[in-house]
Amino acid sequence: MQRPDAVRLITFDLDDTLWPVAPVIVRAEHRMRDYLDTHAPEVNRRLDRDDFTRIREELLAREPGLANEISALRHRVVEAALGECGYANVAELAAGAFAAFLDARHDIAYFEDALDTLAHLSRSFILGALSNGNADVGRLGLDRYFTFHFSAEQVGRRKPHPAMFERALQEAGVSAGAAVHVGDHVDDDIRGAHAVGMATVWVNRSGSAWGESDIRPTWEIRDLAELNALFP
């Protein structure tokens, strides 16, 4: 790989780029269910996963903007579930359940190449985190590497909408031509960053085929350690 000389800013997706997210969410949902078992047992007795999905879809149908507010959406789903089961103190119980979820949401196991790569790059580049999820880089201690972090909740739009990428460029004070976005998702990360003129690095750990598309990533890597060669 050859390093692009003009790069000053490198932005990163979080979930499935720095850590595998599926086991994190499964564990967090179990932790939330455990809380409800203790404090509001009727919810788990009467409602299953399909019911929670139904409640979520009903909320989104009424308030589509909640799609950009993942924490608020999950909180509201729990409140609605508690209400369906006859609980009166839904705000207090939902706050406790969501806190249990969020604690587990930040109990993550990084990909082996993640932290060393961030440490290396942060010595020479501005690093930013751009995520549709609700992981908090400060809570994770990643603010020692990232100068800023923007989420869909903060910006009001989910990737691949250009708003988050444009916000990052504005925050760093650089042009799109001086920025690279690193992520695993073909649409949210690669297509979204490409649309605003940023170079892109597709983190393709599984070796998947790119598929039919009118664009391609600037670079494709199998693990984050390869960034150390691209940006020495």
N, C-alpha and C positions, 0 to 999 in steps of 0.2 A: 504494500500500500504506500501511497505517496501523500504526505501531509499537505493540506491546503494552507498556504502561508498566511492568508488573511484572517483566519479564524481567531476570534476573541472570546466568543460565547459558545458554550456547549450546554444544551438543555437535555434533561433526562426525564423520561417516563419513570414511574415508580413500580407499580404492580406488574409482575411478570417480566420486568426488566432488571430490577435490583434484587427481587426475591420472588419466589413462587407464591401466588396469592390464593389459589384454591384451598390449600390446607388451612391457611390463616382464616379465611371466611367461614369454612366449616367449623373450625374450633370456636370462633367467635359466636356463631349462631348457637352452638351447643352451650356455650357459657351463658348466653342470654336466656336460653330455655331453662337452664339450671336455676337461674335467678327467678324466673317466673314460676318454676316448680315450687320454690320456697315461699315466694311472696304473693303469687296470684295463680294458684294451681289450676283453677278452672280453665285458664287459657290453654294449657297443654292438654287438658282432658277433652276439651270441646273443639279445638281448632288444630288442623294439621297444616303441612306445608302448602297444600293447595288453597286452603283458606287464607293464608298469609299472602299468597300470590294474588288471589281474588281481591283482597283488600287493597293491595298495592296498585293493581290495575284500576280499581274504582277511584282511588285517590288521584292517579295520574290522568284519568279521563276528566275529572273535575278541575284539576290544577296541573296542566301540562308542565308548567315551570318547575315543578318539583323534580323533574328528571335531571335538572342541573344542581339539585340540592340533596345529595345522596344521604347526608346525615339527617337532615330535616325529614326526608321521606321515610327513612327507617324509623325514626322516632314517631312520626305520625301513624305509621302502620301499627306499631305497638300500642299506641293510644287507642286506635280504632278497635284493635283486637280486645283490649281490656274493656272497652265500652260494650262490645258485643257480648262479653261474658258477664256483664252486670256490675263491674267494679265502679265505684264512685271516685276514688282518688287516682284517676288515670294519669294525671300529670306527674305525680310523685312516683308511681310505680313504673311508668314509662321511662322516666329519667334514670331510675335505678337499673332497669333492664338495659337501656342503651349504654350506660356507663360500664356495665359488665361486658357488653359487646365490644365497646371501644378499647377496654383494657386488653382484651384478647386480640383485637385488631392490630395492636402494636406489639404483640408477642410474635416476632417474625424470625425467620432463619434466612440470612442473606445467601445469595449465590456466592460461591467461594471467591469468585473474581471481583465482586462488587466493591468492597470497601477499599482494597488496595488500589484499585483503578481510580476511584474517586479521590483518594488521597494524592495520587500521582497527578491527576489532571488539575486539581484545585490549586496546585502550586504555580501553574502557568496560565490558567484560563478562568474566566468567570463561569461559574456553574450555576444552573438554575434547575429547579424541579417543576414539572408540569404534569398534573395528574387529574384524571376524572374521579378518582377515589377520594377517601377521607383519611388517609394516613397523614400524620403530622410529622414533618421532618424534624421539628424541634423536640417533640416528644421522643423521637427515635435517636436523637443526638446527631442527626445528619446535617444540622445547621453548621457544623464545623467545616463542612465541605461546600454546602450550597449557600450562595449569596442571597437567593430568594426562592420562594416556593409559591406557585399559584395553582389553585384548584378550580374545578368547574363551579363550586359553590361561591368562591370569591369573584370570579370573572363573570359568572352568570351564563356561561355557555360551555358545553362539553367539547373536547376535541372530537372530531377533526375541524370544528368551526375555527376560523382563523383568530378569533378574539384572544385566546390564551397565548398563542404564539406571538401575536402582535404586542400583547402586554409584556411578554418577556423581552422582546426587542427594545421596547420603550424603557423598561426598567434598567436594562443593561446599557442603554444608550448606544446601540450598535445597529448597523444595517443588516438586512437579511443575508446579504452576501458575506457577512463576517460571522455567521452563526450556523451551528450544526445541531440537529435534534437527534437524540438516540432513543429508540424505543422498539418494542416487540410487535406492536399492532400495525398491520398493513394500512388500515384506513385511518384510525385515530392518530397514529404517530407519523407514518411515512407520508400518506396522502395529505394529511393536515399541514405538516410542516412544509412539504413541497409546494403547497398552494400559496404560501406567503413568500416563497423564494429561498427558503433555507435549504442547505444541504442536509442529507439524512443518512443515518446509520441504522439499518434494520438488524436487530438482535434476533437471529434465527437459530435458537438453541437446538431445535428439533431437526433442522435441515429440511424444512418444508419447501415445496416448490413455490415460487412466487405467484404463479397463476397468471390468468389473463388480466392485463391492466395496461392503461395508457401511460403509466409512469413506472419508473423503477427507482429503488433506493440508490443514493450516491455510492454507498458501500454496504456490504452485507458481511456480518461477522457471526461466529458461532458462540463466542463468549466475550465478556467485557474486557478481558485482558488484552485482546487484540487492539483495543483503542490505544494502548500504550505504545504500539508501533506506529499507529496512524498519527498520534499526537505525542511525540517523544518529549 
